[in-house]
Every structure is written in C-alpha cells, then in structure tokens.
C-alpha cells in the first residue's frame, strides 16, 4: 500500500548518474528488476551487486554508474515502489464518487498490483525476515509503514472534508488498514490465492469501506 513519510529519515536519493538515453533508462529498469528477483530468490544479505549485475545482463561497474552502493540501489527501489503505490491510492480515492468507494477501489487496486507480482511479494517478506539484524532494512521498512499510514490519514482527512467522520481515531484506523492488508498478504505469500482468501479480501475491503460511509 508508499511517498512522503515525514517520520522517515530516508530521502529521495537520486541515482548518481541520470539515465540520459532510452537505453540508459532501460538499463536502470533492468537493474531494479534484477534486484527484486535476487532478493526474492536469495534474500537481501546474499544479494550482492555482482549478482544483481549478472541477472541484469550488465556489469557491476555499470550498476555503480547509476547507484553509488547496494544500499542506495535498494533504497531507490523501495522508494520507487512505495511512491507509485501511494500515487495510485490517492488517484483512486480522488476519482471515486464517495470516500467509501474510494477506499474500496484503492485497496482493490493495491491488492491486485502487489499479488500480480509474486516475486515482489517474496522479496518483501524476505526483507521483513532480515530487518531485525539490519538497521538499513529496518529504516526502509519503517518508511514503507509510515508512508502507508500517512496516505490512509490523508484519505480520512478528505472524508472529513465531505462531512464523513470515521468511527475510529485516525491513527487506529490507519493501523488497522495497514496491518490487515499485510496480514492478508502474508496469507497470499504462504498459500497463494485461494477462494477463502479472495472472500477474506473482499470482506476486508467492504469492512474498511464502511468506516468511510455516511452515518
């Protein structure tokens, strides 16, 4: 569900060298895709720049041309994914006829996007499993959490502007939505898409949407 988390110390950190050509842009995308693939299959600790370069069909030197370190590369990857999802969530909410529909559509699109990329899901939980021993990973995951909580808080504020007062405090409702989504994602990671999970996701969307409905 990621940018603009004021509580995170992570900055936008642009790549060391901008991609000046279409070929360069494709190279950056290949490197980012290879990073996700490597983390999903090997874990973060075992994902070296050399492995990323090999999977991307390039050299370690070229990876370092665009990203100054492994940590910088991974930060850029996380910021990009989170930023895209936050932007989509805001667009879904703003385009909806009412806040309840906006939240339901936002959750549905976020779910479809994330589960549509099982490699990304595996990479996320691989990082989650290693974060306790790595402060860099912990900071990145804190950013993901903060950005998601912030966008939900924004949805709540916009609902209030339309005269709708959710029944829970903003910080509680935000946490409930984030934790609920992540719990359902863990079930998907563990067992894949099942009829029971599909029903649970639909119920989750309806339940959260009801909190944004007029009373």
C-alpha positions as CSV (number, residue, x, y, z in Angstrom):
1,X,0.0,0.0,0.0
2,X,4.3,4.1,-0.3
3,X,5.8,8.7,-0.8
4,X,6.2,11.4,1.7
5,X,6.5,9.9,5.1
6,X,7.7,12.8,7.2
7,X,8.8,10.4,10.0
8,X,11.3,8.6,7.9
9,X,14.9,9.7,7.6
10,X,15.2,8.3,4.1
11,X,15.4,10.9,1.4
12,X,14.7,10.6,-2.3
13,X,18.4,9.9,-3.0
14,X,18.5,10.3,-6.8
15,X,20.8,7.9,-8.7
16,X,24.3,9.0,-9.0
17,X,24.0,9.4,-12.8
18,X,20.8,10.2,-14.6
19,X,19.8,7.9,-17.4
20,X,20.3,10.3,-20.4
21,X,19.0,8.0,-23.1
22,X,16.2,5.5,-23.6
23,X,18.8,2.7,-23.5
24,X,20.1,4.1,-20.1
25,X,16.5,4.1,-18.7
26,X,16.0,0.5,-19.8
27,X,19.3,-0.4,-18.1
28,X,18.1,1.2,-14.8
29,X,14.8,-0.7,-15.0
30,X,16.7,-4.0,-15.7
31,X,18.9,-3.4,-12.6
32,X,15.9,-2.6,-10.4
33,X,14.0,-5.7,-11.7
34,X,17.1,-7.9,-11.1
35,X,17.4,-6.5,-7.5
36,X,13.8,-7.7,-6.7
37,X,14.4,-11.0,-8.4
38,X,17.6,-11.6,-6.5
39,X,16.2,-10.6,-3.1
40,X,13.2,-12.9,-3.7
41,X,15.3,-15.9,-4.5
42,X,18.4,-15.4,-2.2
43,X,17.4,-12.9,0.4
44,X,18.8,-9.4,1.0
45,X,22.0,-10.4,2.7
46,X,23.1,-12.7,-0.2
47,X,22.2,-10.2,-2.9
48,X,25.4,-8.6,-4.0
49,X,25.9,-6.0,-6.7
50,X,27.8,-8.7,-8.7
51,X,24.7,-11.0,-8.6
52,X,22.4,-8.1,-9.5
53,X,24.6,-7.2,-12.4
54,X,24.7,-10.8,-13.6
55,X,20.9,-11.1,-13.5
56,X,20.5,-7.7,-15.2
57,X,22.9,-8.7,-18.0
58,X,25.4,-6.0,-17.2
59,X,28.5,-5.3,-15.1
60,X,29.0,-4.3,-11.5
61,X,30.7,-1.2,-12.8
62,X,27.6,-0.2,-14.7
63,X,25.4,-0.8,-11.7
64,X,27.7,1.6,-9.7
65,X,27.4,4.1,-12.5
66,X,23.7,4.5,-11.7
67,X,23.7,3.7,-8.0
68,X,26.6,4.5,-5.6
69,X,26.1,1.5,-3.4
70,X,24.0,-1.6,-2.8
71,X,22.1,0.3,0.0
72,X,21.5,3.2,-2.4
73,X,20.1,0.9,-5.0
74,X,17.8,-0.8,-2.6
75,X,16.6,2.5,-1.2
76,X,15.8,3.7,-4.7
77,X,13.9,0.5,-5.4
78,X,11.8,0.8,-2.2
79,X,11.1,4.5,-2.7
80,X,10.0,3.9,-6.3
81,X,7.6,1.1,-5.5
82,X,6.1,2.9,-2.5
83,X,5.8,6.2,-4.3
84,X,4.0,4.6,-7.2
85,X,1.5,2.8,-4.9
86,X,0.8,5.9,-2.9
87,X,0.2,7.9,-6.0
88,X,-2.2,5.3,-7.3
89,X,-4.0,5.2,-4.0
90,X,-4.5,8.9,-4.0
91,X,-5.7,8.9,-7.6
92,X,-8.2,6.1,-6.9
93,X,-9.6,7.9,-3.9
94,X,-9.9,11.3,-5.7
95,X,-11.6,9.7,-8.7
96,X,-14.3,7.9,-6.7
97,X,-17.8,9.1,-6.3
98,X,-17.6,9.0,-2.5
99,X,-14.9,8.2,0.2
100,X,-16.2,4.6,0.8
101,X,-15.9,3.7,-2.8
102,X,-12.5,5.4,-3.0
103,X,-11.1,3.3,-0.2
104,X,-12.5,0.1,-1.6
105,X,-11.1,0.8,-5.1
106,X,-7.8,1.9,-3.6
107,X,-7.5,-1.3,-1.6
108,X,-8.6,-3.5,-4.6
109,X,-6.0,-1.9,-6.9
110,X,-3.2,-2.2,-4.3
111,X,-4.0,-5.8,-3.8
112,X,-4.1,-6.6,-7.5
113,X,-0.9,-4.8,-8.1
114,X,1.0,-6.5,-5.3
115,X,-0.3,-10.0,-5.8
116,X,0.1,-9.7,-9.5
117,X,3.9,-9.7,-8.9
118,X,4.7,-12.8,-6.7
119,X,8.4,-12.1,-7.0
120,X,7.8,-8.7,-5.3
121,X,5.8,-10.4,-2.5
122,X,8.6,-12.9,-1.9
123,X,11.2,-10.0,-1.8
124,X,9.1,-8.1,0.7
125,X,8.8,-10.9,3.1
126,X,12.5,-11.8,2.6
127,X,13.4,-8.3,3.7
128,X,10.9,-8.4,6.5
129,X,12.6,-11.5,7.8
130,X,16.1,-10.0,7.8
131,X,15.2,-6.5,9.0
132,X,15.8,-7.3,12.7
133,X,19.5,-7.6,12.2
134,X,20.0,-4.8,9.6
135,X,19.3,-1.2,10.6
136,X,19.2,-0.1,6.9
137,X,16.4,-2.6,6.2
138,X,14.6,-1.6,9.4
139,X,14.7,2.1,8.3
140,X,13.4,1.2,4.8
141,X,10.5,-0.9,6.3
142,X,9.7,2.0,8.7
143,X,9.4,4.2,5.7
144,X,7.0,1.8,4.0
145,X,4.9,1.7,7.1
146,X,4.9,5.4,7.6
147,X,4.1,6.2,4.0
148,X,1.1,3.8,4.1
149,X,-0.2,5.2,7.4
150,X,0.2,8.7,6.0
151,X,-1.8,8.1,2.9
152,X,-4.6,6.5,4.9
153,X,-4.6,9.5,7.2
154,X,-5.0,11.7,4.1
155,X,-8.0,9.7,3.0
156,X,-9.5,10.2,6.4
157,X,-9.0,13.9,6.3
158,X,-10.6,14.1,2.8
159,X,-13.5,12.1,4.1
160,X,-14.0,14.6,6.9
161,X,-13.9,17.4,4.4
162,X,-17.0,15.8,2.8
163,X,-18.8,15.6,6.2
164,X,-17.9,12.0,7.0
165,X,-16.5,11.1,10.4
166,X,-15.0,7.6,10.5
167,X,-15.9,5.8,13.8
168,X,-12.2,5.2,14.8
169,X,-9.4,7.6,15.6
170,X,-7.3,8.2,12.5
171,X,-4.2,6.5,14.0
172,X,-6.2,3.4,14.9
173,X,-8.0,3.2,11.6
174,X,-4.7,3.7,9.7
175,X,-3.0,1.0,11.6
176,X,-5.9,-1.4,11.2
177,X,-5.9,-0.9,7.4
178,X,-2.1,-1.4,7.1
179,X,-1.9,-4.4,9.5
180,X,-4.9,-6.0,7.9
181,X,-3.6,-5.6,4.4
182,X,-0.2,-7.0,5.4
183,X,-1.8,-9.9,7.2
184,X,-3.8,-10.9,4.1
185,X,-0.6,-10.5,2.0
186,X,1.2,-12.9,4.4
187,X,-1.6,-15.5,3.8
188,X,-1.1,-15.0,0.0
189,X,2.7,-15.4,0.4
190,X,2.2,-18.6,2.4
191,X,-0.6,-20.3,0.5
192,X,-1.2,-18.4,-2.7
193,X,-4.6,-17.1,-3.9
194,X,-7.4,-19.3,-2.6
195,X,-11.2,-18.9,-2.7
196,X,-11.1,-18.3,1.1
197,X,-8.5,-15.6,0.7
198,X,-10.5,-14.0,-2.1
199,X,-13.5,-13.8,0.2
200,X,-11.5,-12.5,3.1
201,X,-10.0,-9.7,0.9
202,X,-13.5,-8.8,-0.3
203,X,-14.8,-8.7,3.3
204,X,-11.8,-6.6,4.3
205,X,-12.5,-4.1,1.6
206,X,-16.2,-3.9,2.5
207,X,-15.5,-3.5,6.2
208,X,-12.9,-0.8,5.8
209,X,-15.1,1.0,3.2
210,X,-18.0,1.0,5.7
211,X,-15.9,3.1,8.0
212,X,-15.8,5.8,5.3
213,X,-19.6,5.7,4.6
214,X,-22.1,8.3,5.8
215,X,-23.9,7.6,9.0
